[in-house]
Amino acid sequence: MHNSMRSHPAVTATLLDFLCRIIPNYYPAMADKVKHGIYTSLRQILEKRVLPALYPLFDSPKLDRELKTMINETFPDFCFPPPVEGSRIDDIREDEMNDVGPPDIEIQNGNQQEAVFSDEETDGVVKSENKETVQKIISSKSNKKNNSVKPSPPAPPPPPPPLQVPAVKEEVIDITRNLEGELKIAVDRLHSETDNEARCEAMDKVVQIVLQDEDIDNDVLANLGACLCEVLQEQLEAKVFPETVSQETLEDSIGKPIFVLLRNLVELSDYDQRRNPLYTLLAEMHTHQPRLGYLLLYYLQASTVSDESENSKNSRNDKMHTYKEFCDNLDKKLDECILHDFKLCQEDDVQLLCWLAPAVYNEFPNIAIGDANLLHLVVSSVDARQLQELVCRVVQGSLVILQEDSLQNILTASLMWETFEQVCLWQLVSAHSMSISTIIPVLTKLDFASHAEALTAILLMLQQERPTPELLKEVLSRDVGPNCDLFVVSVLMAWCREYEDILAELIAALLSSRCPAVASPNKRKRAGTRASAAPSAERILGHLDRLRTGTRHLYKLDVMQKALQQAQSACSDSQKSQFSNLFALVEVEEGGSGRGKGSGRGRRPANSVAKRKIAKDIISDTSDESSEDEEIVKPKQAKKRKKNIVGSDSD
């Protein structure tokens, strides 16, 4: 507490408050003994000279008034200084709070207080009655301290820091030593000028010198590239994209020395051999400043964005060819360069990346469309407004980001993206009006707990579709998950509201194909081949059993009744027990129709019961066969049973 008073007074106050409150509250019946124990501990602190006195702690000005009052009432013997007059009391208080020097006062024997000097003093004890002696000893002590501790000579003032020369300047000086003639003069001027127009003129002079020297050495270009990167470092690392995009602001943004170099390169014809030294120079600069790649893309787009004529489109295509040649000179593939430049652009300026994305997709469709990594960079950078702009461009037909042939790969890769990134992707999918048949094959790869974004998007798309055999097959091919997996039930319920009859026919046809009552061996093989991609009968029944709690009218339709009867007759005992609630709907309908209809319709339930009995006997006889044989009745045994039944009827 003594050491924490200066730095943590709140902690000290809490501990003192605890000491005061523990005496009456810890064990009220023995409060006196608790108080005696604390008093003994405090006296031991003083006797062992852990602290010379406690009153500087108990009477600290950093304690609030209420706590001081409580301390004075609880520990009155330790809250007052010894009866020493004069400046000695102030010295003691100051020494105690600052921990300077050895302790000088010791409080002993309760209320009997006397001042005791440390062992350094020759006169050990000073009585309070003799004021003059006290003053002499105090003065002699201060003299000893002053004589024994000699002040150290003042430290010499630190030397002034050396003149800091900017690193860029040193690099320029070192590099320009390897340059000669007009090139050295032009680079020095580029570095020394502060006006933007003058710097652009100096940069243009450097470019003209390079173009006019047909035999310029690659080493000179390497030195020049490194020097230009240092001279233009501030410009290369600053943001170039204007906050407000317009023709004027774009023109102003590319009116800088670095873009003078790029402009000269673009304006040269593709067949002009003077382009090669400039490409070499840009490649050398790219090794020092990789941002040069997306700056070239920005210049190519900004220099033609305001012109909407047909000639401008052709000119833009020709200019974008410059970026391809630039990548070739770097010995890198075009897709690698685009992805690398977009990553750097994302780190430096997200707004610029979102502005460049449409141009890259339009100018390099074979590279950009279908690249999941590039699309991930885009959707991870856009905000809601930028996403809306991309969607508007897609809806207008001026931008294509997705195509059906590569959509499934992108959707599969997007399952590991963040939620907002997946939402952006599905917004773009919806904007492209992609066919559901292209998306639905991904459905079986989705887990309801991990891929909620994709499942939600597909659910909303299926809600707007008319049920077809292929769509129903893909939906029912999903596993029958836990009750919290509501995807299949939601799709079927949505279709039931508008296409109940069509849905019933499709489900009945699919279920009947998976549970044929009688089939020849050849038909079984063909059915197995066709049904390899179709859901199994047990999976279909599982989904129908889940749907039973949402709607029962679907099962009252005749086509569903027949399909369920056929499925029930082909199921094993365990499957009948598993789907007993579902098959109970069939039994209720059979009983009602038998009582309310004529004898002609009354024979149908009897025949169906007989068929189920035959199927049950056959399935029990072939319980050792495979699960497929359990679901499908064996042809030979079925024929024998039918002959026996017909014979008994004729008799």
C-alpha positions as CSV (number, residue, x, y, z in Angstrom):
1,M,0.0,0.0,0.0
2,H,2.8,2.4,0.8
3,N,4.4,1.9,-2.6
4,S,1.2,2.0,-4.5
5,M,-0.1,5.2,-3.0
6,R,1.7,7.4,-5.6
7,S,0.9,5.3,-8.7
8,H,-2.3,3.6,-7.8
9,P,-4.1,5.5,-5.0
10,A,-7.4,3.8,-5.8
11,V,-5.9,0.4,-5.0
12,T,-4.5,1.6,-1.7
13,A,-7.8,3.2,-0.7
14,T,-9.6,-0.1,-1.4
15,L,-7.1,-2.0,0.8
16,L,-7.4,0.4,3.7
17,D,-11.2,0.3,3.4
18,F,-11.0,-3.4,3.6
19,L,-8.9,-3.3,6.8
20,C,-11.4,-1.0,8.5
21,R,-14.4,-3.0,7.5
22,I,-13.1,-6.5,8.2
23,I,-12.8,-5.9,12.0
24,P,-16.5,-5.6,12.8
25,N,-17.8,-7.7,9.9
26,Y,-15.5,-10.7,9.6
27,Y,-16.6,-12.4,12.9
28,P,-18.6,-9.9,15.0
29,A,-18.4,-12.1,18.1
30,M,-14.6,-11.9,18.1
31,A,-14.2,-8.4,16.7
32,D,-11.8,-7.4,19.5
33,K,-9.5,-10.3,18.7
34,V,-9.5,-9.4,15.0
35,K,-8.7,-5.8,15.9
36,H,-5.9,-7.0,18.2
37,G,-4.4,-9.1,15.5
38,I,-4.3,-6.2,13.0
39,Y,-2.9,-3.9,15.6
40,T,-0.1,-6.4,16.4
41,S,0.7,-6.7,12.7
42,L,0.9,-2.9,12.3
43,R,3.2,-2.7,15.3
44,Q,5.4,-5.4,13.9
45,I,5.8,-3.4,10.7
46,L,7.1,-0.5,12.8
47,E,9.3,-2.6,15.1
48,K,10.9,-4.4,12.1
49,R,11.5,-1.0,10.5
50,V,9.6,-2.0,7.4
51,L,8.2,1.5,7.5
52,P,9.3,4.2,9.9
53,A,5.7,5.5,10.4
54,L,2.2,4.8,9.2
55,Y,0.6,8.2,9.5
56,P,1.8,9.4,6.0
57,L,-0.1,6.5,4.6
58,F,-3.2,6.8,6.8
59,D,-3.4,10.6,6.5
60,S,-2.5,10.9,2.8
61,P,-4.2,13.7,1.0
62,K,-5.1,11.3,-1.8
63,L,-7.7,9.6,0.4
64,D,-11.2,10.9,0.5
65,R,-12.7,12.4,3.7
66,E,-15.0,9.5,4.6
67,L,-12.2,7.0,4.4
68,K,-9.9,9.2,6.5
69,T,-12.6,9.5,9.2
70,M,-13.0,5.7,9.2
71,I,-9.2,5.1,9.5
72,N,-8.9,7.6,12.4
73,E,-11.7,5.9,14.2
74,T,-10.3,2.4,13.6
75,F,-6.5,3.0,14.0
76,P,-6.2,6.2,16.1
77,D,-2.7,5.1,17.5
78,F,-1.2,5.1,14.0
79,C,-2.8,8.2,12.5
80,F,-0.8,11.0,14.1
81,P,2.9,11.9,13.8
82,P,5.3,11.8,16.8
83,P,5.6,15.0,18.8
84,V,8.6,16.5,16.9
85,E,8.3,20.2,16.1
86,G,9.7,22.3,13.4
87,S,10.6,21.2,9.9
88,R,11.5,17.7,11.1
89,I,7.9,16.6,10.7
90,D,7.7,17.8,7.2
91,D,11.0,16.1,6.4
92,I,9.7,12.9,7.8
93,R,6.5,13.1,5.8
94,E,8.4,13.9,2.6
95,D,10.9,11.1,3.2
96,E,8.1,8.6,3.8
97,M,6.2,9.5,0.6
98,N,9.2,9.7,-1.6
99,D,11.2,6.7,-0.2
100,V,14.3,8.8,0.0
101,G,17.0,7.8,2.6
102,P,16.8,5.4,5.5
103,P,14.0,5.6,8.1
104,D,14.6,8.2,10.9
105,I,11.7,7.7,13.2
106,E,10.5,4.6,15.0
107,I,7.2,4.4,16.9
108,Q,7.4,2.0,19.8
109,N,5.2,0.8,22.7
110,G,1.9,2.0,21.5
111,N,1.2,5.7,22.5
112,Q,4.8,6.3,23.7
113,Q,6.4,8.0,20.8
114,E,9.9,9.2,20.5
115,A,12.1,10.3,17.6
116,V,15.1,8.1,16.8
117,F,17.7,8.9,14.2
118,S,19.3,6.4,12.0
119,D,22.6,4.6,12.8
120,E,24.5,7.1,10.7
121,E,24.1,9.7,13.4
122,T,26.5,9.8,16.4
123,D,23.8,11.2,18.7
124,G,21.2,8.5,18.5
125,V,18.2,9.7,20.6
126,V,16.8,13.2,20.8
127,K,14.3,14.1,23.4
128,S,11.4,16.3,22.5
129,E,12.0,18.5,25.5
130,N,15.4,19.8,24.2
131,K,14.5,21.8,21.1
132,E,17.9,23.3,20.7
133,T,19.6,19.9,20.6
134,V,17.1,18.7,18.0
135,Q,17.9,21.7,15.8
136,K,21.6,21.1,16.1
137,I,21.4,17.5,15.2
138,I,19.2,18.2,12.3
139,S,21.5,20.9,11.0
140,S,24.6,18.6,11.5
141,K,22.8,15.8,9.6
142,S,22.0,18.1,6.7
143,N,25.7,19.3,6.7
144,K,26.9,15.7,6.6
145,K,24.7,14.9,3.7
146,N,25.8,17.9,1.8
147,N,29.5,17.1,2.5
148,S,29.3,13.4,1.8
149,V,27.3,13.7,-1.4
150,K,29.2,15.8,-3.9
151,P,27.1,17.0,-6.8
152,S,28.2,15.5,-10.0
153,P,29.4,17.8,-12.7
154,P,26.8,18.7,-15.2
155,A,26.7,16.5,-18.2
156,P,28.0,18.1,-21.4
157,P,25.3,19.1,-23.8
158,P,24.6,16.5,-26.4
159,P,26.2,17.3,-29.7
160,P,23.9,18.6,-32.3
161,P,22.4,16.0,-34.6
162,P,24.1,15.6,-37.9
163,L,22.4,17.2,-40.8
164,Q,19.8,14.8,-42.1
165,V,19.9,14.6,-45.9
166,P,16.9,12.9,-47.4
167,A,17.5,9.4,-48.4
168,V,15.9,10.1,-51.8
169,K,18.5,12.8,-52.5
170,E,21.4,10.5,-51.6
171,E,20.0,7.8,-53.8
172,V,19.6,10.2,-56.7
173,I,23.1,11.5,-56.2
174,D,24.5,8.0,-56.2
175,I,22.5,6.8,-59.2
176,T,23.0,9.9,-61.3
177,R,26.8,9.4,-61.1
178,N,26.2,6.4,-63.5
179,L,24.4,8.7,-65.9
180,E,26.1,10.9,-68.4
181,G,25.4,13.8,-70.6
182,E,21.9,15.1,-71.3
183,L,20.3,12.2,-69.5
184,K,22.0,13.2,-66.2
185,I,21.1,16.8,-66.6
186,A,17.4,15.9,-67.4
187,V,17.2,13.7,-64.3
188,D,18.7,16.3,-62.1
189,R,16.3,18.9,-63.3
190,L,13.4,16.5,-62.8
191,H,14.5,16.0,-59.2
192,S,15.1,19.7,-58.5
193,E,12.0,21.2,-60.0
194,T,9.0,21.7,-57.7
195,D,6.4,22.9,-60.3
196,N,4.4,20.1,-61.8
197,E,4.5,21.5,-65.3
198,A,8.2,21.9,-65.2
199,R,8.6,18.4,-63.9
200,C,6.5,17.1,-66.7
201,E,8.7,18.9,-69.2
202,A,11.8,17.4,-67.6
203,M,10.2,13.9,-67.7
204,D,9.3,14.4,-71.4
205,K,12.9,15.4,-72.0
206,V,14.1,12.2,-70.4
207,V,11.8,10.1,-72.6
208,Q,12.9,11.9,-75.7
209,I,16.6,11.2,-74.9
210,V,15.8,7.5,-74.5
211,L,13.9,7.4,-77.8
212,Q,16.6,9.2,-79.7
213,D,19.4,7.0,-78.5
214,E,19.1,3.9,-80.6
215,D,22.0,2.2,-78.9
216,I,21.1,2.9,-75.3
217,D,22.5,0.2,-73.0
218,N,20.3,-1.9,-70.7
219,D,22.5,-1.0,-67.8
220,V,21.8,2.7,-68.4
221,L,18.1,1.9,-68.5
222,A,18.4,-0.1,-65.3
223,N,20.1,2.9,-63.5
224,L,17.6,5.3,-65.0
225,G,14.7,3.2,-63.9
226,A,15.9,3.0,-60.3
227,C,16.6,6.7,-60.3
228,L,13.2,7.6,-61.6
229,C,11.5,5.4,-59.0
230,E,13.3,7.3,-56.3
231,V,12.7,10.7,-57.8
232,L,9.0,9.9,-58.3
233,Q,8.5,7.9,-55.1
234,E,6.1,10.3,-53.5
235,Q,3.9,10.4,-56.7
236,L,4.0,6.6,-57.2
237,E,2.9,5.9,-53.6
238,A,0.2,8.6,-53.5
239,K,-3.4,8.1,-54.5
240,V,-4.1,9.2,-58.0
241,F,-7.8,8.4,-58.3
242,P,-9.9,11.6,-57.7
243,E,-12.7,11.6,-55.1
244,T,-15.2,13.0,-57.6
245,V,-14.9,11.3,-61.0
246,S,-15.4,13.6,-64.0
247,Q,-13.6,14.3,-67.3
248,E,-11.8,17.2,-65.8
249,T,-10.7,15.5,-62.6
250,L,-9.5,12.4,-64.6
251,E,-7.5,14.6,-66.9
252,D,-5.9,16.4,-63.9
253,S,-5.1,13.1,-62.2
254,I,-3.0,11.9,-65.2
255,G,-1.2,15.2,-65.7
256,K,1.8,14.1,-63.7
257,P,5.4,13.2,-64.7
258,I,4.9,9.4,-64.4
259,F,2.0,9.5,-66.8
260,V,4.1,11.5,-69.3
261,L,6.3,8.4,-69.6
262,L,3.2,6.2,-70.1
263,R,1.6,8.6,-72.6
264,N,4.7,8.5,-74.8
265,L,4.7,4.7,-74.8
266,V,1.0,4.5,-75.7
267,E,1.2,7.0,-78.5
268,L,3.9,5.1,-80.3
269,S,2.8,2.7,-83.0
270,D,2.9,-1.0,-82.3
271,Y,5.4,-1.4,-85.1
272,D,7.7,1.3,-83.8
273,Q,10.9,-0.3,-82.5
274,R,11.5,2.6,-80.2
275,R,8.9,1.2,-77.9
276,N,11.3,-1.6,-76.8
277,P,13.6,0.7,-74.7
278,L,10.6,2.2,-73.0
279,Y,9.2,-1.3,-72.2
280,T,12.6,-2.2,-70.8
281,L,12.7,1.0,-68.7
282,L,9.2,0.3,-67.3
283,A,10.2,-3.3,-66.5
284,E,13.2,-1.9,-64.5
285,M,11.0,0.5,-62.7
286,H,8.5,-2.2,-62.0
287,T,11.1,-4.1,-60.0
288,H,11.3,-1.1,-57.6
289,Q,7.7,0.0,-57.8
290,P,5.2,-2.8,-58.5
291,R,2.4,-0.2,-58.4
292,L,3.4,0.8,-61.9
293,G,1.2,-2.1,-63.2
294,Y,-2.2,-0.8,-62.0
295,L,-1.1,2.8,-62.7
296,L,-0.7,1.8,-66.4
297,L,-4.2,0.3,-66.3
298,Y,-5.5,3.4,-64.8
299,Y,-3.9,5.7,-67.4
300,L,-5.2,3.5,-70.2
301,Q,-8.7,3.7,-68.9
302,A,-8.7,7.3,-67.7
303,S,-7.3,8.6,-71.0
304,T,-10.2,7.3,-73.0
305,V,-13.1,7.2,-70.6
306,S,-14.7,10.4,-71.7
307,D,-14.9,9.5,-75.4
308,E,-17.9,7.3,-76.3
309,S,-17.5,7.1,-80.0
310,E,-16.9,3.9,-81.9
311,N,-13.4,5.0,-82.8
312,S,-12.7,5.5,-79.1
313,K,-13.7,1.9,-78.4
314,N,-11.2,0.7,-81.1
315,S,-8.6,3.1,-79.7
316,R,-9.2,1.7,-76.2
317,N,-8.7,-1.8,-77.4
318,D,-5.4,-0.8,-79.0
319,K,-4.3,1.0,-75.8
320,M,-5.1,-2.1,-73.7
321,H,-2.8,-4.0,-76.0
322,T,0.0,-1.9,-74.4
323,Y,-0.7,-3.6,-71.0
324,K,-0.4,-7.0,-72.6
325,E,3.0,-6.2,-74.1
326,F,4.0,-4.7,-70.7
327,C,3.2,-8.1,-69.1
328,D,5.1,-9.9,-71.8
329,N,8.2,-7.8,-71.0
330,L,7.9,-8.8,-67.4
331,D,7.9,-12.5,-68.4
332,K,4.6,-13.0,-66.7
333,K,1.3,-14.3,-67.8
334,L,-1.5,-11.8,-68.3
335,D,-3.8,-13.3,-65.7
336,E,-1.0,-13.3,-63.1
337,C,-0.3,-9.7,-63.8
338,I,-3.9,-8.6,-63.5
339,L,-4.4,-10.5,-60.3
340,H,-1.2,-9.1,-58.8
341,D,-2.0,-5.5,-59.8
342,F,-5.5,-5.8,-58.4
343,K,-4.1,-7.1,-55.1
344,L,-1.8,-4.1,-54.9
345,C,-4.6,-1.7,-55.9
346,Q,-6.9,-3.2,-53.2
347,E,-4.2,-2.5,-50.6
348,D,-3.7,1.1,-51.8
349,D,-7.0,2.4,-53.1
350,V,-10.2,0.3,-53.0
351,Q,-12.1,3.0,-54.9
352,L,-9.7,2.7,-57.8
353,L,-10.0,-1.0,-57.9
354,C,-13.8,-0.9,-58.2
355,W,-13.5,1.7,-60.9
356,L,-11.0,-0.4,-62.9
357,A,-12.9,-3.7,-62.5
358,P,-15.5,-3.1,-65.3
359,A,-12.7,-2.1,-67.7
360,V,-10.7,-5.2,-67.0
361,Y,-13.7,-7.5,-67.5
362,N,-14.7,-5.8,-70.7
363,E,-11.2,-5.6,-72.2
364,F,-9.9,-9.0,-71.0
365,P,-13.0,-11.2,-70.9
366,N,-11.1,-14.4,-71.7
367,I,-8.9,-13.8,-68.7
368,A,-11.2,-12.1,-66.2
369,I,-14.5,-14.0,-66.6
370,G,-14.4,-17.2,-64.8
371,D,-11.4,-16.3,-62.6
372,A,-12.7,-16.9,-59.0
373,N,-9.7,-15.2,-57.4
374,L,-10.2,-12.0,-59.4
375,L,-13.9,-12.0,-58.6
376,H,-13.2,-12.6,-55.0
377,L,-11.0,-9.5,-54.9
378,V,-13.8,-7.4,-56.4
379,V,-16.6,-8.6,-54.1
380,S,-14.4,-8.3,-51.1
381,S,-13.6,-4.6,-51.9
382,V,-17.0,-3.2,-53.0
383,D,-19.5,-1.5,-50.7
384,A,-23.2,-1.4,-51.2
385,R,-23.1,1.6,-53.6
386,Q,-20.3,0.1,-55.7
387,L,-22.1,-3.2,-55.9
388,Q,-25.2,-1.4,-57.1
389,E,-23.2,0.3,-59.8
390,L,-21.9,-3.1,-61.0
391,V,-25.4,-4.6,-61.0
392,C,-26.7,-1.6,-63.0
393,R,-23.9,-2.1,-65.6
394,V,-24.8,-5.8,-65.8
395,V,-28.5,-5.1,-66.2
396,Q,-27.8,-2.5,-68.9
397,G,-25.7,-5.0,-70.8
398,S,-22.5,-3.0,-70.7
399,L,-20.7,-5.4,-68.3
400,V,-20.4,-9.2,-68.2
401,I,-18.7,-10.7,-65.1
402,L,-20.2,-14.2,-65.1
403,Q,-20.8,-16.9,-67.7
404,E,-22.7,-20.2,-67.4
405,D,-19.8,-22.4,-68.5
406,S,-17.7,-21.3,-65.5
407,L,-20.4,-20.4,-63.0
408,Q,-20.4,-23.7,-61.1
409,N,-16.7,-23.5,-60.4
410,I,-17.1,-20.0,-59.1
411,L,-20.0,-21.0,-56.9
412,T,-18.1,-23.9,-55.4
413,A,-15.1,-21.7,-54.7
414,S,-17.3,-19.0,-53.1
415,L,-18.5,-21.3,-50.4
416,M,-15.4,-20.4,-48.4
417,W,-15.9,-16.6,-48.8
418,E,-17.3,-14.2,-46.2
419,T,-21.1,-13.7,-45.9
420,F,-21.1,-10.3,-47.5
421,E,-18.9,-11.5,-50.3
422,Q,-21.2,-14.4,-51.1
423,V,-24.2,-12.0,-51.0
424,C,-22.5,-9.8,-53.5
425,L,-21.8,-12.8,-55.8
426,W,-25.5,-13.9,-55.7
427,Q,-26.6,-10.4,-56.5
428,L,-24.4,-10.5,-59.6
429,V,-25.7,-14.0,-60.5
430,S,-29.3,-12.6,-60.3
431,A,-28.3,-9.6,-62.4
432,H,-27.0,-11.9,-65.1
433,S,-30.3,-13.8,-65.2
434,M,-28.5,-17.1,-64.9
435,S,-30.6,-20.3,-65.7
436,I,-31.5,-22.3,-62.6
437,S,-30.5,-25.4,-64.4
438,T,-26.9,-24.1,-64.4
439,I,-26.9,-23.5,-60.7
440,I,-28.9,-26.4,-59.4
441,P,-26.1,-29.0,-59.7
442,V,-24.3,-27.2,-56.8
443,L,-27.2,-28.0,-54.5
444,T,-26.0,-31.4,-53.4
445,K,-22.7,-29.9,-52.2
446,L,-24.3,-27.5,-49.8
447,D,-24.6,-28.0,-46.1
448,F,-27.5,-26.3,-44.3
449,A,-25.3,-25.2,-41.4
450,S,-22.2,-24.0,-43.3
451,H,-23.6,-22.7,-46.6
452,A,-26.6,-20.8,-45.6
453,E,-25.9,-17.9,-48.0
454,A,-25.9,-20.1,-51.1
455,L,-28.9,-22.2,-49.9
456,T,-30.9,-19.0,-49.3
457,A,-30.1,-17.6,-52.8
458,I,-31.1,-20.9,-54.5
459,L,-34.3,-21.2,-52.4
460,L,-35.4,-17.7,-53.6
461,M,-34.6,-18.7,-57.2
462,L,-36.5,-22.0,-57.0
463,Q,-39.5,-20.2,-55.5
464,Q,-39.9,-18.3,-58.8
465,E,-39.5,-21.4,-61.0
466,R,-42.1,-23.9,-62.2
467,P,-41.3,-27.5,-61.0
468,T,-39.8,-29.8,-63.6
469,P,-38.6,-33.4,-63.3
470,E,-34.9,-32.3,-63.3
471,L,-35.4,-29.6,-60.6
472,L,-37.5,-32.0,-58.4
473,K,-34.8,-34.7,-58.8
474,E,-32.0,-32.3,-57.7
475,V,-34.1,-31.0,-54.8
476,L,-35.0,-34.5,-53.5
477,S,-31.4,-35.7,-53.9
478,R,-30.5,-33.7,-50.8
479,D,-30.0,-35.6,-47.6
480,V,-32.9,-35.8,-45.2
481,G,-31.2,-33.6,-42.6
482,P,-32.4,-32.7,-39.1
483,N,-35.6,-30.8,-38.5
484,C,-33.8,-27.5,-38.6
485,D,-32.9,-28.1,-42.3
486,L,-36.0,-26.6,-43.9
487,F,-34.7,-26.2,-47.5
488,V,-36.4,-29.1,-49.2
489,V,-39.7,-28.6,-47.3
490,S,-39.7,-24.9,-48.1
491,V,-39.2,-25.5,-51.8
492,L,-41.9,-28.2,-52.0
493,M,-44.3,-26.0,-50.0
494,A,-43.7,-23.0,-52.3
495,W,-44.4,-25.2,-55.3
496,C,-47.6,-26.6,-53.6
497,R,-49.1,-23.2,-53.4
498,E,-49.2,-22.6,-57.2
499,Y,-48.4,-25.9,-58.9
500,E,-49.9,-28.6,-56.6
501,D,-51.2,-30.8,-59.3
502,I,-48.0,-30.7,-61.3
503,L,-45.9,-31.3,-58.3
504,A,-48.0,-34.3,-57.3
505,E,-47.7,-35.9,-60.7
506,L,-43.9,-35.3,-60.7
507,I,-43.4,-36.7,-57.2
508,A,-45.6,-39.7,-58.1
509,A,-43.8,-40.5,-61.3
510,L,-40.4,-40.2,-59.5
511,L,-41.5,-42.3,-56.6
512,S,-43.0,-45.0,-58.9
513,S,-39.8,-45.2,-60.9
514,R,-37.9,-45.9,-57.8
515,C,-40.4,-48.4,-56.4
516,P,-41.7,-50.5,-59.3
517,A,-44.2,-53.2,-58.2
518,V,-43.1,-55.7,-60.9
519,A,-40.2,-55.4,-63.3
520,S,-38.4,-57.7,-65.6
521,P,-34.6,-58.2,-65.1
522,N,-33.9,-56.1,-68.1
523,K,-36.1,-53.3,-66.9
524,R,-34.4,-53.4,-63.5
525,K,-31.0,-52.9,-65.1
526,R,-32.2,-50.1,-67.2
527,A,-34.0,-48.5,-64.3
528,G,-30.8,-48.8,-62.2
529,T,-28.8,-47.1,-64.9
530,R,-31.2,-44.2,-65.3
531,A,-31.7,-43.8,-61.5
532,S,-28.0,-43.6,-60.7
533,A,-28.3,-39.8,-60.4
534,A,-31.8,-39.9,-59.0
535,P,-32.7,-40.0,-55.3
536,S,-33.4,-43.3,-53.7
537,A,-36.9,-44.3,-52.7
538,E,-36.0,-44.1,-49.0
539,R,-34.7,-40.5,-49.5
540,I,-37.9,-39.5,-51.4
541,L,-40.1,-41.0,-48.7
542,G,-38.0,-39.2,-46.0
543,H,-38.7,-35.8,-47.6
544,L,-42.4,-36.7,-48.1
545,D,-42.6,-37.6,-44.4
546,R,-41.2,-34.2,-43.5
547,L,-43.6,-32.5,-45.8
548,R,-46.5,-34.3,-44.3
549,T,-46.5,-31.9,-41.3
550,G,-46.8,-28.9,-43.6
551,T,-49.6,-30.0,-46.0
552,R,-51.9,-33.0,-46.2
553,H,-54.0,-32.0,-49.2
554,L,-51.2,-33.1,-51.5
555,Y,-51.4,-36.7,-50.3
556,K,-55.2,-36.8,-50.9
557,L,-54.7,-36.6,-54.7
558,D,-55.3,-39.9,-56.5
559,V,-51.9,-39.9,-58.2
560,M,-50.2,-39.5,-54.9
561,Q,-52.4,-42.2,-53.3
562,K,-51.4,-44.7,-56.0
563,A,-47.7,-43.8,-55.8
564,L,-47.7,-44.2,-52.0
565,Q,-49.6,-47.6,-52.3
566,Q,-47.0,-48.8,-54.7
567,A,-44.1,-47.6,-52.5
568,Q,-45.7,-49.2,-49.5
569,S,-46.0,-52.6,-51.2
570,A,-42.3,-52.5,-52.3
571,C,-40.9,-51.4,-48.9
572,S,-39.4,-53.7,-46.3
573,D,-40.7,-54.1,-42.9
574,S,-38.2,-51.7,-41.4
575,Q,-39.0,-49.1,-44.0
576,K,-42.8,-49.5,-43.4
577,S,-42.1,-49.0,-39.7
578,Q,-39.9,-46.0,-40.4
579,F,-42.5,-44.3,-42.6
580,S,-45.6,-45.6,-40.8
581,N,-47.1,-42.1,-40.3
582,L,-46.7,-41.4,-44.0
583,F,-48.3,-44.7,-45.0
584,A,-51.1,-44.1,-42.5
585,L,-52.4,-41.4,-44.8
586,V,-52.9,-44.0,-47.5
587,E,-54.7,-46.4,-45.2
588,V,-57.2,-43.7,-44.1
589,E,-58.0,-42.9,-47.7
590,E,-58.4,-46.6,-48.6
591,G,-60.9,-47.1,-45.8
592,G,-63.0,-44.1,-46.7
593,S,-63.2,-45.0,-50.4
594,G,-64.1,-48.6,-49.6
595,R,-67.1,-47.5,-47.5
596,G,-68.4,-44.8,-49.6
597,K,-68.1,-46.2,-53.2
598,G,-69.6,-49.0,-55.1
599,S,-68.3,-52.6,-55.5
600,G,-66.3,-51.7,-58.5
601,R,-64.2,-49.2,-56.6
602,G,-64.3,-51.4,-53.5
603,R,-62.3,-54.1,-55.2
604,R,-59.3,-51.8,-55.6
605,P,-58.4,-51.7,-52.0
606,A,-58.8,-55.5,-51.8
607,N,-56.5,-55.9,-54.7
608,S,-54.0,-53.5,-53.3
609,V,-54.1,-55.3,-49.9
610,A,-53.6,-58.6,-51.7
611,K,-50.6,-57.1,-53.5
612,R,-49.1,-55.7,-50.4
613,K,-49.6,-59.1,-48.7
614,I,-47.8,-60.8,-51.6
615,A,-45.0,-58.3,-51.6
616,K,-44.7,-58.7,-47.8
617,D,-44.3,-62.5,-48.2
618,I,-41.8,-62.1,-51.0
619,I,-39.8,-59.6,-49.1
620,S,-39.7,-61.7,-46.0
621,D,-38.6,-64.7,-48.1
622,T,-35.7,-62.7,-49.5
623,S,-34.5,-60.9,-46.4
624,D,-31.0,-62.1,-47.0
625,E,-30.8,-60.3,-50.3
626,S,-29.4,-56.8,-50.9
627,S,-31.4,-53.6,-50.0
628,E,-32.2,-53.1,-53.7
629,D,-33.8,-56.5,-53.9
630,E,-35.8,-55.7,-50.8
631,E,-37.3,-52.6,-52.4
632,I,-38.1,-54.3,-55.8
633,V,-40.1,-57.5,-56.0
634,K,-38.4,-60.4,-57.7
635,P,-40.1,-61.2,-61.0
636,K,-40.2,-65.1,-60.8
637,Q,-41.7,-65.2,-57.3
638,A,-44.2,-62.5,-58.2
639,K,-45.5,-64.6,-61.2
640,K,-45.9,-67.7,-59.1
641,R,-47.9,-65.8,-56.5
642,K,-50.1,-64.3,-59.1
643,K,-50.9,-67.7,-60.6
644,N,-51.9,-69.1,-57.2
645,I,-54.2,-66.2,-56.6
646,V,-55.9,-66.4,-60.0
647,G,-56.3,-70.2,-59.5
648,S,-58.0,-69.7,-56.2
649,D,-60.4,-67.1,-57.6
650,S,-61.4,-69.3,-60.5
651,D,-62.1,-72.1,-58.1
